[in-house]
Amino acid sequence: MAATCISNDKARVILWAVPRSISTAFFRSIMNKKTIKVILEPFAKPYYFGPERISKRYESDCISEDDATFANTRSILNETHDDYEGVFVKDMAYYLSGRLTTIDSLPENFLHTFMIRDPQKTVTSLYKMSLNRKLTGWDFFDHNEVGFQELYQLYKLVTEDLGQKAIIVDADDLLTSPEQTLRSYCRETGLMYDEAMLQWDTQPEDLNIFKEWRPWFENALTSTSFTPPEKKKSLGATGPELPKVANKCIAESMPLYKEMYMKRLAPA
């Protein structure tokens, strides 16, 4: 059955993102409103560990979860949560790589939204984290995890095939004007804005949500609010010297980012 637009009075929203785009801080913000059911990166399991796995990153670890299929994940997301006023899912678009030619892989009755950030910042950060084996357990950079190609594909699929409005948040807008950006986002998605989204405890009540990818989320888990971005001329000038493959990813992602940036949601 193909994915459909929202057909009930409860907000059901997915935020699709690329790695290192401040999307987990966004998730942490929404999580602070206890009346919203939150789900974190459900498609990661079939992408990395399921029988249909796309990534080869964990193949040598012999980790496999037979029930972690894309269809099962989609079915879980299609479940209702009557005790909550809404559902909010944060996920990475690249987990659906190769499945974005039709809407059939998308869960039903969701409003699809997008998180973007300057590729110079995201790719530089991803490159550093991918080589930080002590922190993340990863020891190589995989261009397939950059994610802008899939995010753009998903954006086109949602706006053209599903006919949904483009609801796009830029990371710097969120960090610079969090209240205005969140108010605009909630107004467009049907989520109820709450002041609690602006300030949260250092440790969330339910750490199990983050357990599988916790090293990647450490900044979001140790923060208590959104912090304005530092003003730098270029991350590339202050970060590590990037290899050709990473610079190629930045160059290929930049036009996609710029096109989506022009459609971004302006802070209220």
Backbone torsions as a table, in degrees:
resi	resn	phi	psi	omega
1	MET	NA	134.4	-177.7
2	ALA	-74.1	153.8	176.0
3	ALA	-65.9	149.6	180.0
4	THR	-128.7	170.7	176.1
5	CYS	-78.5	171.5	-179.1
6	ILE	-61.6	133.3	-178.6
7	SER	-129.0	12.0	177.2
8	ASN	-130.2	177.9	-173.5
9	ASP	-90.8	2.8	176.9
10	LYS	-100.0	133.7	179.8
11	ALA	-67.7	128.8	175.4
12	ARG	-129.0	107.4	-167.4
13	VAL	-127.6	135.9	171.7
14	ILE	-115.3	133.3	171.6
15	LEU	-104.3	110.9	176.7
16	TRP	-92.5	137.0	-172.5
17	ALA	-141.7	177.0	167.9
18	VAL	-112.9	156.7	179.5
19	PRO	-59.6	146.5	175.3
20	ARG	65.7	35.6	-177.7
21	SER	-110.9	14.9	-178.9
22	ILE	72.8	14.0	-176.1
23	SER	-68.9	-28.3	179.3
24	THR	-73.4	-33.9	173.4
25	ALA	-64.2	-38.5	175.0
26	PHE	-60.2	-47.8	178.3
27	PHE	-58.9	-44.2	179.7
28	ARG	-60.0	-36.6	178.3
29	SER	-64.5	-49.6	179.7
30	ILE	-66.2	-36.0	179.7
31	MET	-59.3	-27.1	-176.6
32	ASN	-71.3	-14.1	172.0
33	LYS	-91.7	105.6	-168.0
34	LYS	-67.2	-15.1	-176.9
35	THR	-86.6	2.9	178.6
36	ILE	-110.0	128.1	175.1
37	LYS	-75.1	122.6	-178.6
38	VAL	-112.9	141.5	-179.0
39	ILE	-134.6	127.9	-172.9
40	LEU	-108.2	116.6	171.8
41	GLU	44.6	59.3	-178.8
42	PRO	-66.9	-27.9	-177.6
43	PHE	-80.9	-1.2	176.8
44	ALA	-64.1	-38.8	-177.2
45	LYS	-62.9	-51.1	178.2
46	PRO	-65.6	-30.5	-179.7
47	TYR	-67.9	-41.2	-175.4
48	TYR	-100.6	-32.0	-167.3
49	PHE	-125.9	-12.1	-174.7
50	GLY	-80.6	174.0	-179.9
51	PRO	-66.3	-19.1	177.4
52	GLU	-102.8	19.1	-172.3
53	ARG	-47.4	140.3	179.2
54	ILE	-97.4	-40.5	-179.1
55	SER	-81.4	145.8	175.9
56	LYS	-101.5	9.0	-172.8
57	ARG	-59.8	-37.8	-175.1
58	TYR	-109.2	13.7	-177.6
59	GLU	-59.2	-41.3	-176.8
60	SER	-71.7	-14.9	179.4
61	ASP	-83.6	-6.2	179.3
62	CYS	57.6	33.3	176.1
63	ILE	-93.4	123.7	179.4
64	SER	-146.6	137.6	176.6
65	GLU	-124.5	104.0	-171.2
66	ASP	-62.4	-29.2	-178.5
67	ASP	-88.5	-1.0	-178.9
68	ALA	-85.8	68.8	177.6
69	THR	-99.6	163.1	177.8
70	PHE	-65.9	-37.9	179.7
71	ALA	-66.1	-43.0	178.9
72	ASN	-63.9	-39.6	179.0
73	THR	-64.2	-43.0	177.9
74	ARG	-61.3	-40.8	179.2
75	SER	-63.6	-40.0	178.0
76	ILE	-62.0	-42.2	180.0
77	LEU	-68.7	-25.1	178.7
78	ASN	-76.4	-9.5	179.8
79	GLU	-65.6	152.5	177.8
80	THR	-94.6	156.4	-179.8
81	HIS	-133.8	81.5	-171.1
82	ASP	-65.6	-21.9	-178.1
83	ASP	-81.1	-2.9	-178.3
84	TYR	-117.4	155.1	178.9
85	GLU	-82.2	-12.4	179.3
86	GLY	-171.5	171.8	179.4
87	VAL	-126.9	135.6	177.8
88	PHE	-131.0	123.8	-179.4
89	VAL	-118.3	135.8	172.1
90	LYS	-116.4	129.1	-178.3
91	ASP	-150.0	168.0	179.5
92	MET	-99.4	131.6	-178.3
93	ALA	-63.9	-32.4	-175.3
94	TYR	-68.7	-15.5	175.4
95	TYR	-63.2	-22.8	179.7
96	LEU	-99.9	22.4	178.5
97	SER	-54.2	131.5	-178.8
98	GLY	83.4	-0.5	-178.0
99	ARG	-124.0	22.8	-173.0
100	LEU	-114.0	24.2	175.8
101	THR	-87.4	-21.6	176.1
102	THR	-136.6	170.5	-179.9
103	ILE	-85.0	2.7	-173.4
104	ASP	-64.5	-24.3	-179.1
105	SER	-85.5	-7.4	-176.5
106	LEU	-87.5	142.5	176.0
107	PRO	-65.6	156.9	-173.6
108	GLU	-85.7	153.2	172.0
109	ASN	57.8	39.1	175.1
110	PHE	-116.7	147.7	167.6
111	LEU	-92.5	126.0	-175.0
112	HIS	-99.3	126.7	-179.5
113	THR	-127.5	170.0	-169.0
114	PHE	-138.8	144.5	177.9
115	MET	-118.5	125.7	-179.5
116	ILE	-124.6	161.1	175.4
117	ARG	-157.5	150.5	179.5
118	ASP	-48.1	122.3	-178.7
119	PRO	-58.0	-28.8	176.9
120	GLN	-58.5	-38.8	-179.4
121	LYS	-77.3	-45.4	-175.5
122	THR	-68.6	-45.3	-176.5
123	VAL	-68.6	-40.1	177.9
124	THR	-60.8	-45.2	179.7
125	SER	-66.5	-43.0	178.9
126	LEU	-61.9	-41.5	179.5
127	TYR	-60.2	-46.8	179.9
128	LYS	-62.4	-44.9	-178.4
129	MET	-68.4	-34.9	-178.3
130	SER	-68.4	-19.8	179.0
131	LEU	-104.7	3.3	-179.8
132	ASN	-94.9	77.5	-174.0
133	ARG	-61.8	-34.7	-179.0
134	LYS	-63.1	-36.8	-178.1
135	LEU	-87.2	-49.0	-170.9
136	THR	-104.2	-16.8	-174.7
137	GLY	83.1	-2.4	179.6
138	TRP	-95.4	148.6	-179.8
139	ASP	-135.0	15.2	174.7
140	PHE	-153.1	153.4	178.1
141	PHE	-92.2	129.2	179.1
142	ASP	-116.1	115.4	-177.9
143	HIS	-61.9	-21.1	179.4
144	ASN	-69.4	-13.2	-178.8
145	GLU	-97.5	3.3	178.6
146	VAL	-67.1	-45.5	164.9
147	GLY	91.8	-7.8	-176.6
148	PHE	-70.4	-35.4	178.8
149	GLN	-60.1	-45.7	-178.7
150	GLU	-71.5	-36.8	177.6
151	LEU	-62.2	-42.0	179.1
152	TYR	-66.8	-42.9	176.3
153	GLN	-57.4	-43.8	-178.8
154	LEU	-66.8	-41.0	177.0
155	TYR	-58.5	-45.4	178.9
156	LYS	-66.9	-39.8	179.9
157	LEU	-62.4	-44.6	-176.7
158	VAL	-69.5	-42.2	-177.1
159	THR	-78.7	-34.0	-176.2
160	GLU	-91.7	-45.7	-176.7
161	ASP	-86.0	-40.7	177.7
162	LEU	-87.6	-18.3	178.9
163	GLY	72.1	22.4	179.3
164	GLN	-85.1	152.3	176.3
165	LYS	-68.6	143.3	175.8
166	ALA	-72.8	116.1	175.8
167	ILE	-116.8	102.7	-170.5
168	ILE	-125.0	129.0	177.7
169	VAL	-111.0	129.6	173.8
170	ASP	-94.2	137.2	-174.4
171	ALA	-57.3	-41.9	-178.0
172	ASP	-66.7	-33.8	174.6
173	ASP	-62.7	-43.5	-179.1
174	LEU	-64.1	-41.9	-178.3
175	LEU	-72.8	-35.2	-177.6
176	THR	-81.1	-40.0	-177.0
177	SER	-132.5	67.1	-173.6
178	PRO	-61.2	-45.1	-177.8
179	GLU	-63.9	-47.7	-178.9
180	GLN	-63.9	-40.2	-179.6
181	THR	-67.0	-43.8	179.7
182	LEU	-67.2	-37.9	176.9
183	ARG	-61.9	-43.8	178.2
184	SER	-63.5	-43.4	-179.1
185	TYR	-63.2	-45.8	-179.4
186	CYS	-65.3	-39.1	178.5
187	ARG	-61.6	-40.2	-177.6
188	GLU	-76.4	-28.5	-173.8
189	THR	-99.2	-17.8	-176.8
190	GLY	91.4	-3.3	171.9
191	LEU	-69.9	145.3	-179.3
192	MET	-86.0	119.5	179.5
193	TYR	-66.4	144.7	178.9
194	ASP	-143.7	140.0	178.5
195	GLU	-59.2	-23.5	179.6
196	ALA	-63.0	-18.1	179.4
197	MET	-70.7	-13.9	-175.8
198	LEU	-93.5	-17.4	-175.8
199	GLN	-145.0	133.9	-178.1
200	TRP	-143.6	163.0	178.2
201	ASP	-70.4	154.4	180.0
202	THR	-58.9	-43.7	-179.7
203	GLN	-112.0	120.2	176.3
204	PRO	-67.5	156.9	-179.3
205	GLU	-62.7	-39.5	-176.4
206	ASP	-109.3	90.4	179.6
207	LEU	-75.5	-16.1	-179.8
208	ASN	-59.8	-28.1	179.2
209	ILE	-59.1	-32.4	-173.0
210	PHE	-101.7	-4.2	-164.5
211	LYS	-58.6	-39.4	-173.7
212	GLU	-72.1	-26.0	-176.8
213	TRP	-126.2	25.8	-171.3
214	ARG	-55.7	-41.4	179.9
215	PRO	-56.5	-32.2	179.6
216	TRP	-73.2	-21.7	-173.7
217	PHE	-105.0	11.0	-171.0
218	GLU	-58.9	-40.6	180.0
219	ASN	-61.7	-43.7	179.7
220	ALA	-67.7	-33.1	-177.5
221	LEU	-78.4	-22.2	-179.9
222	THR	-101.7	-2.3	177.7
223	SER	-89.1	166.5	176.4
224	THR	-127.6	-1.4	179.2
225	SER	-169.7	176.4	175.9
226	PHE	-80.6	136.9	-178.7
227	THR	-112.4	128.8	179.4
228	PRO	-55.3	141.8	-178.2
229	PRO	-67.3	146.0	175.1
230	GLU	-70.2	143.7	179.8
231	LYS	-88.7	108.8	179.3
232	LYS	-128.3	148.8	179.4
233	LYS	-64.4	-42.6	-177.8
234	SER	-164.4	129.4	175.8
235	LEU	-63.3	-33.9	-178.8
236	GLY	-62.1	-27.2	-178.0
237	ALA	-79.9	-19.7	-176.3
238	THR	-113.5	-16.0	-178.8
239	GLY	-91.0	-166.1	-178.9
240	PRO	-70.9	156.3	174.3
241	GLU	-70.2	122.9	-174.1
242	LEU	-87.9	145.9	175.8
243	PRO	-74.7	169.6	-177.3
244	LYS	-58.2	-39.2	-176.9
245	VAL	-63.2	-37.6	179.3
246	ALA	-71.8	-42.1	177.2
247	ASN	-63.9	-34.8	176.3
248	LYS	-64.6	-39.1	177.6
249	CYS	-62.8	-41.4	178.2
250	ILE	-62.4	-47.1	-178.1
251	ALA	-62.6	-40.3	-179.1
252	GLU	-74.2	-29.5	-177.3
253	SER	-82.5	-27.6	-172.3
254	MET	-59.0	-45.6	178.6
255	PRO	-61.8	-35.5	179.5
256	LEU	-68.5	-43.7	176.8
257	TYR	-60.0	-46.5	-177.0
258	LYS	-63.5	-39.3	178.2
259	GLU	-64.2	-44.2	179.4
260	MET	-69.9	-34.2	179.1
261	TYR	-60.1	-37.0	179.8
262	MET	-65.6	-20.3	-179.5
263	LYS	-103.0	6.6	-172.7
264	ARG	-65.3	158.4	178.9
265	LEU	-77.5	120.2	179.7
266	ALA	-77.3	138.3	176.0
267	PRO	-55.7	142.2	-177.3
268	ALA	-63.7	NA	NA
